[in-house]
Amino acid sequence: MTRRSSRRTFLKQSAAIGATFAAPMFVRAQGANDKLRIAMIGSGGRGGANMRGLETEARGEVDIVALCDVNAAMIAPGAAKFPAAKTYADFRKLFDNAKDFDAVVVSTCEHTHALATLAALQLGKHVYCEKPLTHNIGEARIIREAAGKTKLATQMGNQNHSNPNYRKVVELVQSGAIGKVTEAHTWVSRAWGLQSVEDAKKAQDRDITPDSPKGTDPIPAGLDWDLWIGPAPMRPFNNAYVPGPKWYRYWAFGNGTMSDLGSHSLDLPFWALKLKAPLTVEAFGPPAHRDIAPATMKAVYDYDKRGDLPPVRVAWDQGNVKPEIWSTNPSIQAFANGTLFIGDKGMLVADYRRHALLPEKQFVDFKAPEQFIPDSPGHYAQFVKACKTGSPTGSDFEYAGWLTEANHLGNVAYRAGKKLHWDAAAMKATNCPEADEFIRREYRKGWKLV
């Protein structure tokens, strides 16, 4: 089948399906002991890591039956390990053979997440999608609502959601260990993105990016550049874009650190404080660049009451900035990256693997609450179990969709250069029509999200 005919088939299938979603198609595996047939969309980088995660946590429970990647070199290691797996360059051709698999793992670049994910949902396939779930707010809304119309298992790849430390922190906050929380700060030290050559070297940035790439480099053998670009506007190939994670700093393909590490780090306050859509978002940093996300920025979210929970302000700091309280408190400075919850009875600081109640003297005799959030068997194992039994996942697309929207809103406020008053239902900044161009995007001819 030619690429053109496959594209026509893909669009016809999507249009025909429309808003009607197929039932779960775990056809061959009739019981919880049968193997789940998985198609990998994106087989190198994060795709390779996700394959290893499935092998480690769900050994003997899954069968990798298809490998898809726009770069043949990325398929080769997986094909050597799973010689019976069919191989594809174009995920639309993979979906022409949807009967061959029960679930997909989407590990492509961020700008193609939504297209592969929506097609899989429409065909009744369970979906594990790397973080961030989508490239923008509009796509996150489409994916969240589409998944909600099915009974399919979904999971976003923010693996820390399944770690025991996060569970314990959420239990402490939600049980009232530090009282009513009205302020939270999250900070990450990674400084990748638009910055001076000197700052990039100091931050050990993987790719020095003082401005947009100039010129054209030879396309590496085996890489289909047209497919890699996918729905984004076509541009000449440059070594600045590949391999990942180089591309993630360019607005056309990713959203920088805010949406990438925000999927991990802002997950903790989002979960613990039961957040969804903010009332307002404001961002600070260097002037926004037309093409490149910043290495350093700050975003501040204000959330309304949620049930009996009080309004809360959540701040995000990335790169070379930290919360003011971090610079004055040695106990907090011990966390180079982390989240601080400030309540009316104390504070709690945490990173991925540890946490501390502050001030320490106040909590010497503190007794942790009885566990009320079940332990996760592992992020991948949880997904596989959900596919087979219908059990819940921790970061399903209902939860991950809201988290992704909030993370993208920080970037929208930064790029628009204005404090946004957010109408979540209308998906619009009521005071800033110029933000609309950052909420959705136009797709290159031949690509649609329908």
DAFENZI-V989918 format. One record per residue. RES is the residue in one letter. PHI is phi in radians with two decimals (NA if undefined). BURIAL is b if it has 9 or more other ideal C-beta (glycine too) atoms within 8 Angstrom, else e. Layout:
res	phi	burial
RES	PHI	BURIAL
RES	PHI	BURIAL
//
This chain:
res	phi	burial
M	NA	e
T	-1.32	e
R	-1.07	e
R	-1.15	e
S	-1.19	e
S	-1.11	b
R	-1.12	b
R	-1.07	e
T	-1.05	b
F	-1.05	b
L	-1.20	b
K	-1.13	e
Q	-1.07	b
S	-1.12	b
A	-1.16	e
A	-1.15	e
I	-1.27	b
G	0.95	e
A	-1.61	e
T	-1.66	e
F	-1.95	b
A	-1.22	b
A	-1.31	e
P	-0.93	b
M	-1.97	b
F	-1.49	b
V	-1.29	e
R	-1.25	e
A	-1.44	b
Q	-1.46	e
G	-2.45	e
A	-1.14	e
N	-1.62	e
D	-1.44	b
K	-1.36	e
L	-1.51	b
R	-1.52	b
I	-2.04	b
A	-1.86	b
M	-1.62	b
I	-1.83	b
G	1.72	b
S	-2.02	b
G	-1.93	b
G	1.01	b
R	-1.08	b
G	-1.08	b
G	-1.11	b
A	-1.12	b
N	-1.20	b
M	-1.10	b
R	-1.14	e
G	-1.10	b
L	-1.13	b
E	-1.09	e
T	-1.26	b
E	-1.58	b
A	-2.29	b
R	-1.04	e
G	1.47	e
E	-1.85	e
V	-2.25	b
D	-2.32	e
I	-1.40	b
V	-1.85	b
A	-2.63	b
L	-2.23	b
C	-2.26	b
D	-2.81	b
V	-1.29	b
N	-2.03	b
A	-1.02	b
A	-1.13	b
M	-1.37	b
I	-1.39	b
A	-0.92	e
P	-1.07	b
G	-1.17	b
A	-1.14	b
A	-1.18	e
K	-1.44	e
F	-2.19	b
P	-1.10	e
A	-1.45	e
A	-1.23	b
K	-1.29	e
T	-2.11	b
Y	-2.50	b
A	-1.72	b
D	-1.94	b
F	-1.15	b
R	-1.18	b
K	-1.24	b
L	-0.99	b
F	-1.22	b
D	-1.13	b
N	-2.04	b
A	-1.08	b
K	-1.17	e
D	-1.38	b
F	-2.51	b
D	-1.84	b
A	-2.59	b
V	-2.17	b
V	-2.06	b
V	-1.68	b
S	-2.30	b
T	-1.36	b
C	-1.13	b
E	-0.97	b
H	-1.28	b
T	-2.00	b
H	-0.93	b
A	-1.13	b
L	-1.16	b
A	-1.21	b
T	-1.18	b
L	-1.12	b
A	-1.06	b
A	-1.14	b
L	-1.07	b
Q	-1.14	b
L	-1.64	b
G	1.36	b
K	-1.83	b
H	-1.15	b
V	-2.33	b
Y	-1.87	b
C	-2.14	b
E	-1.04	b
K	-1.51	b
P	-1.20	b
L	-1.00	b
T	-2.50	b
H	-1.49	b
N	-2.72	b
I	-1.16	b
G	-1.01	b
E	-1.17	b
A	-1.06	b
R	-1.14	b
I	-1.07	b
I	-1.18	b
R	-1.07	b
E	-1.22	b
A	-1.12	b
A	-1.10	b
G	-1.16	e
K	-1.53	e
T	-2.09	b
K	-1.97	e
L	-1.38	b
A	-1.38	b
T	-2.37	b
Q	-2.75	b
M	-1.55	b
G	-1.45	b
N	-1.70	b
Q	-1.03	b
N	-1.17	b
H	-1.07	b
S	-1.73	b
N	-1.48	b
P	-1.14	e
N	-1.14	b
Y	-1.03	b
R	-1.01	b
K	-1.12	b
V	-1.11	b
V	-1.06	b
E	-1.11	b
L	-1.12	b
V	-1.14	b
Q	-1.28	e
S	-1.55	e
G	1.52	e
A	-1.02	b
I	-1.99	b
G	1.37	b
K	-1.38	e
V	-1.60	b
T	-2.08	b
E	-2.69	b
A	-2.52	b
H	-2.25	b
T	-2.16	b
W	-2.40	b
V	-2.29	b
S	-1.54	e
R	-1.07	b
A	-2.15	b
W	-1.97	b
G	2.36	b
L	-1.19	b
Q	-2.96	b
S	-1.22	e
V	-1.05	e
E	-1.11	e
D	-1.15	b
A	-1.12	b
K	-1.15	b
K	-1.11	e
A	-1.47	b
Q	0.98	e
D	-1.10	b
R	-1.18	e
D	-2.57	e
I	-1.30	e
T	-2.31	b
P	-1.43	e
D	-2.92	e
S	-1.07	e
P	-1.07	e
K	-2.09	e
G	1.51	e
T	-2.22	e
D	-1.87	e
P	-1.08	e
I	-1.26	e
P	-1.03	e
A	-1.02	e
G	1.61	e
L	-1.63	b
D	-1.57	b
W	-1.15	e
D	-1.09	e
L	-1.23	b
W	-1.08	b
I	-1.08	b
G	0.95	b
P	-1.40	b
A	-1.36	b
P	-1.04	e
M	-1.15	e
R	-2.54	e
P	-1.12	e
F	-1.20	b
N	-2.53	b
N	-1.09	e
A	-1.19	e
Y	-1.64	b
V	-2.36	b
P	-1.38	e
G	-1.12	b
P	-1.66	b
K	-0.97	b
W	-1.14	b
Y	-1.19	b
R	-1.52	b
Y	-1.68	b
W	-0.99	b
A	-1.17	e
F	-2.08	b
G	-2.64	b
N	-2.46	b
G	1.24	b
T	-1.20	b
M	-0.93	b
S	-1.51	b
D	-1.32	b
L	-1.30	b
G	-1.05	b
S	-1.11	b
H	-1.57	b
S	-1.37	b
L	-1.30	b
D	-1.00	b
L	-1.16	b
P	-1.15	b
F	-1.08	b
W	-1.27	b
A	-1.13	b
L	-1.75	b
K	0.97	b
L	-1.59	b
K	-2.41	e
A	-1.77	e
P	-1.36	b
L	-1.42	e
T	-2.44	b
V	-2.45	b
E	-2.35	b
A	-2.22	b
F	-2.38	e
G	2.83	b
P	-1.15	e
P	-0.94	e
A	-1.16	b
H	-1.63	b
R	-1.13	e
D	-2.15	e
I	-2.22	b
A	-1.27	b
P	-1.35	b
A	-1.31	b
T	-2.20	b
M	-2.87	b
K	-2.39	b
A	-2.34	b
V	-2.20	b
Y	-1.95	b
D	-1.99	b
Y	-1.95	b
D	-1.37	e
K	-1.00	e
R	-2.25	b
G	1.12	e
D	-1.61	e
L	-1.50	b
P	-1.32	e
P	-0.96	e
V	-2.49	b
R	-1.86	b
V	-2.08	b
A	-1.99	b
W	-2.06	b
D	-2.20	b
Q	-2.27	b
G	1.37	b
N	-1.62	e
V	-2.16	b
K	-2.39	e
P	-1.07	b
E	-1.02	e
I	-1.14	b
W	-1.11	b
S	-1.32	e
T	-1.99	e
N	-2.23	b
P	-1.00	e
S	-1.14	b
I	-1.40	b
Q	-1.09	e
A	-1.13	e
F	-1.88	b
A	-1.13	e
N	-2.33	e
G	3.02	b
T	-2.31	b
L	-2.04	b
F	-1.76	b
I	-2.01	b
G	-1.98	b
D	-1.44	e
K	-2.19	e
G	2.64	b
M	-2.29	b
L	-2.39	b
V	-2.06	b
A	-2.65	b
D	-2.19	b
Y	-1.13	e
R	-2.04	e
R	-2.55	e
H	-2.68	b
A	-2.61	b
L	-1.61	b
L	-2.24	b
P	-1.23	e
E	-0.96	b
K	-1.05	e
Q	-1.21	e
F	-2.00	b
V	-1.00	e
D	-1.78	e
F	-1.20	e
K	-1.96	e
A	-1.13	e
P	-1.20	b
E	-1.08	e
Q	-1.06	e
F	-2.22	e
I	-1.85	e
P	-1.06	e
D	-1.12	e
S	-1.56	b
P	-1.28	e
G	2.21	b
H	-1.06	b
Y	-1.32	b
A	-1.06	b
Q	-1.10	b
F	-1.13	b
V	-1.07	b
K	-1.08	b
A	-1.12	b
C	-1.07	b
K	-1.48	b
T	-2.10	e
G	1.46	e
S	-1.19	e
P	-1.32	e
T	-1.96	b
G	-1.35	b
S	-2.11	b
D	-1.16	b
F	-1.25	b
E	-1.14	b
Y	-1.19	b
A	-1.15	b
G	-1.11	b
W	-1.14	b
L	-1.06	b
T	-1.14	b
E	-1.02	b
A	-1.10	b
N	-1.07	b
H	-1.12	b
L	-1.06	b
G	-1.04	b
N	-1.23	b
V	-1.07	b
A	-1.08	b
Y	-1.12	b
R	-1.26	b
A	-1.32	b
G	1.25	e
K	-2.63	b
K	-1.14	e
L	-1.71	b
H	-1.74	b
W	-1.74	b
D	-1.78	b
A	-1.13	e
A	-1.08	e
A	-1.47	e
M	0.95	b
K	-2.62	b
A	-1.49	b
T	-1.14	e
N	-1.80	e
C	-2.56	b
P	-1.05	e
E	-1.20	e
A	-1.34	b
D	-0.97	b
E	-1.17	e
F	-1.71	b
I	-1.52	b
R	-2.31	e
R	-2.54	e
E	-1.52	e
Y	-1.81	e
R	-1.07	b
K	-0.92	e
G	1.74	e
W	-2.21	b
K	-2.50	e
L	-2.03	b
V	-2.30	e
//
